[in-house]
Amino acid sequence: MKKLFKKILLRLVTWLANKYDSKPDKERIHTALTELLTQLVNRNEKKGPFIEFNAATESFVIFSDQHKGAKNGSDDFAYAEKNYLAALDYYNQQNFHYINLGDCEELWENSLSSVKKNNLPSFEKEKLFIARNAFTKVFGNHDLYWDNDPLAILEIENIFGKKIKVFEGAFLSTIINTKRIQIFLTHGHQGDLMSDGNMFSKWFIANIWAPLQAYLGLRPSTPAYDNHLKTEHNKLMYEWSAQQKDVLLITGHTHQPVFESLTYLERLYRKLGIAKQQQKLEDIQLLEEQIKQRRTTGESIPDFTAYQPCYFNSGCCCFSDGDITGIEITQGMIRLIKWEYAGEVPSRKVLEEMALANINPVV
């Protein structure tokens, strides 16, 4: 009887998930991003900090989507943990400000107590940034708890030994060569039909819907699990950011790194086109092999000349091979970086970089 009930319930929940769960809606996403940006620019401290910084002397690192779990078979973060810990050591020693861009704790599939118990090393490393007043924590759809539970502030204090606020976004502003550069950061789930609504809907998702999907073993149809949704969601984010003209957008959520509005696969195609024009046969062969290895179902190749370099995505800290990706803003540069295992040793690699002054400056 229990198996029959579970089968019927699974069928119903699957139908509901396919119909409503995290369906990307252009109007909702664009409206939500605009509203949050307006709040941040107007210095609404409840929504997030407005940080003026010196691009020559101050540095930021942005990681998202750790999805810290319970160290069980479904913990996506477990294999990447050593890279994450090594990265935090590096950035703390280099005096970076750490912006944690959401979905740090996987609270759809795990209880907070199990996540706390099994991720003490990571929390200890994050506390080092808090001690320097160099830590900004943003919530995502998988850790909505930090935004909608009245006990969240007490749990935060229990984890970090200090009361800290968890925000919906952050805003960075700097001047380079008399030009103002503005950067809007948020997790990126805004506008999702089931992850971004009123307080009741957020509570329902965090406390009823997500545990129900976990009980049934249903992987939610969010951008993190669906290649087509990844591309579509990033496209909608880019379309919004391209309209802003004077603001760069950095998000997470999709688990798909984006630099200058292009995914890594798209950048490989662009490099391949240049290599063919220059008739560099060795480069062509290498790039074609890399493309073959990374080709994903549903990926579309855009007209690169139409893309403005205004949208970036930090990727995630839970790739299946243990790699983690993130965004660095330091020494007047913006970089897409990866931490990977060189044998058993974590190693930092710069994938892409560009001078901030060359990206969407405001006179």
N, C-alpha and C positions, 0 to 999 in steps of 0.2 A: 504493500500500500504506500509506503514511504517513497519507494522508487517511482511508482506511478505518479504520485503527487509532484515529485521533483521533476519528472519528465514533462508533465503538463505545465508546471511553473516555468521551466526552462524555455519551453516553446513560446509562452506568453512574453516573458522578459526579453527574449531574443527579438521578437517582433517589435516590441516597444523600443528596444535599443536601436534597431535598424531604422526605425521611423523617426526617433527623436534625439537619441543620444549623441551630443556634440556635433550635430549637423552644422557645418559652416554656413552661415547666412551673412551675405555681404553687408546688407543694411544694418543688421544688428551689430556686427563686428565693427564697422566704421563708426557708427553712432557711439558705441561704448568706448572706443579708443579716443574719439574726439572729446567726450565728456571727461574722461580721466585726464587727458592732457590739459584740458582747460583748468581742472582742479589743481593740478600740479604747478602749472604756470602761475596760477593765482595764489600759490603758497599755502594750499590747504594741507596743513601738517598731518592731518589724520589720514590722508591718502598716500602721502609719501614725502620724502625730503627733497628740497630744492638745494642742490649743492653747487656753489661757485668754486671752481678749482683752477689752479695754475697748471696748464698742460705741460710745462717744461719740468716741473718739480714734483707733481703729484701723480699717482698711478692708481688704476682701478683694474680689478679682475672680475669678470662676470662668469659664474657657473650657474647652471640650472639642471633640474631634472635628475637628481641623484636617485630618487625613489628608494631611499634607505628602507630596508625591510627587516625581516626577523631572522635573517641568516638561514632560511629554509630553502627548499628547492625552487621556489618562485621568486627569490630575492634577486632582482636584476642588478643591484648595486654591489653585491658581495665580491665579485671578481674584480671590479674596478676600484675597490676600496684602497688598495695600496697606492695606486696612481693618484687618487684624490688626496690621500694623506700627505704624499710627497709634494704634490702641488701646493697644498696649503702651507706646508713648511717653507717652501721656496718663496711664496708670495708674502708670507708674514715676515720673513727675514729681509725681504726687499721693500718692506713698508708699504705694500699695496693696501688699498681699501677694497674689501671683499663685498661684492653685491651678489647675494644669493637670490636667484631670480625665480624661485618657486618650484614646487613639487620636490622639495628636498626630502621630505618624509613621505613614504608611501602609506597613507592612511585610508586608502580605499580597501586594501587587502589585509591590513594589519592593525592591531590595536596600538595605541600610542605607547602603552607600557612595554610591549614587546619590541617596538622600534627603539625606545630609550635604552632598554636593557642590552640590546645587541649592537649598538652603534656608539658606545662610549668613546672610542678613540676619535671618531669624527667630531663629536660634540666638543671634545677637549681641544682639538685643533681650531675649531670655530671660535671657541672662547678666547683664544689668543688675540683674535681681531677685535673682539668686544672689549678686551682689556685696553686696547689702544684707541677705542672709540672709532674703529675703522670697519664696522660691520653693518650692512643694511640687508635686512631679511624681507623678502617679498613672498606672498603666498601664491600658490597656483591652484588648479582645480583638484589635484590629488591631496593637497594639504589645506583645503578650505577651512578645516578645523580652526586654524590660527585666526581666521577672520570672524567666524560665526559662533564660537562657543564662549560663554562668559567665564569659563574656567581656564581658557587658553593662556591668559597672562600669568596665572599661577604656575601652569605647566612649563612655560617658558623660563620663569624664574627658577624652577626646580631643575631644569636641564642646564641652564647657563650660569646659575648663581646670581643672576641679575635680571631685573625687569627690563625687557626691551620691547619695542613696538614692532609689529609685523605689518607691512604696508602692501598696498595694491600696486605701487609703482615707485619710480624715482626719476629725478630730472637733474641732469648734469649740464653745466654751462661754463664755457671758457672763452677767452679771446686769444686768437693767434694772428699775429701780424695785423692788428686792428680789425680782424674779422671775428664775429661771434659764432661759435660752434655750439649747438644745442643738441642734447641727446636724451631721448625719452625711453625709459626702460620699464617693461612690465612683463609678466609671465607670458601673456598672449592668448589666454583662454577667453578673454572678453568677447561677448557676443555669442558664445556657444549656448545653444538652447537650454542645456541642462546643467551647465557649470557656472553660468553667470546670470543670475536672476535676482529676485527679491530674497529677503532673509529666510523666508520659509523654504523656498525652493533650494537655496544653498544648504540649509540644514537637512532637508530631505535627501539631497544627493549624498551628503557626507555621512549621514547616519542610517539611511534606509536603502537607497538605491545602490550605492557602491558596495556595502556589505552583502546585499542580495546577489549582485553579480559575482562577487567573490565566492559566495557559498555555492553558486551554480557552476562555477568554473568558467564563466563567460568573460572573455577578454573584451573590454569595452571598445567600441568603434570610435576611438579618439585618434587624433593625428599621430600619436605615439605608436600606434599599432597598425595603422593603415597607410600604405604607401601613397594611395591616391589622395587621401585626405591630407597627407603631408604636403603634397604639391599644391593642392587647392587652397589649403589654409595659408601657406606661405605666400601664395599668389595674392590672396585677399589682403594680407598684411602689407605686402609690397604696394598694392594699388592705393591703399590708404596713405602710406608713408610718402609715396610719390606726389601726392596732392599737397603735402604740407610745405614743401619748398625749403623751409628753413629749419627742419628738425629731422635728425636721424632717429630711427626706431630700432631698438634692440629687444628681441623677445626670446623665449625658449619654447616650451610646449610641444613642438613638433618632433623633437629629437633629431632634427635635420639641420646641420650647420649651414648657415648662409652668410656669405661675405660679399659686400657690394651688390646685394640683391640677387646674387646667383648662388645656387647650391654648388657643392663641390663637383658633382657630376656635370653640371652646366658649365662650370669653369673649365673642366677638362675638354669639353667640346669646343669652347672658345679657343683654348690653346691649340687644339688640333687644327682648327681653321687657320690659325696664324702659321703653324708649322707647315701646313700644305701650301700656303702662299709662298713661304720661304723655301719650300722643297727640302726640308730637313728630314730625311728619310728615317734616321734613327729616332728622332723625336716622335715622328708619326707612328712608328711601330710601337714605341713605349706607351704613348697616349691611347692608342687603339686598344692595347692590352688592358690598360687601367680602366678604360670605359667598359670593356667587356666584363671585367670583374665587378664593376659597380653598377651596372645597368639594372634599374628597378622597374617593375611592372607599373605602368601608368605614368611614368616620367615623360614629360614633354620638353622639347628643346625650344627655347624661345628665340625670338629675333633679338639678338644681343644688343643691337644698336638702339633699341627702344628702352633699354633699362637704365634707370638712374641709380647711382650708388648710394641709396638712402636707407636700405633695410638690411639688418644683420640678425643672425640667430645664433645663439651660443651652442646649439646642439644638445648634448646631454652628457651625464656622467655615469652612464650605465650601458654602454655598448657591450655586446655579447663577447667581444674579444678582450674586454677590460680597458679599452681606450676611453679617455674622457676628452671632451672638447670644450673650449671656452673662448671668451673674448678678452683681450688685454687692451687697455688704453694707457699708454705710458710714453714718455719722452716725445710727445707730439705725434705719436703713431697710434693706429688702431690695428690690432692683429687678431687673426683667427689662429688659435694654438691647439695643439693636441699633446696630451700626455699618454705615452704608450710604454709597453714593456720592452726593454732591450734585454732579452733574456728574461731575468727575473727582476731587473732593476728599472724603476720608473724613469722615463726620459722625456724631456720637453722638446717639442718640435714646432716651429713656426710654419703654418700651412700657407697663410697669405698675410700681407701687410700693406698698409697705405698711410700716407701722411694725412692727419686729420684736416689740415689746411686745404687739402684737395677735394674734400667731400662736403658738398652742400653748404658752403660757408654763407654767413649772413653779413652783409656789409653794415 
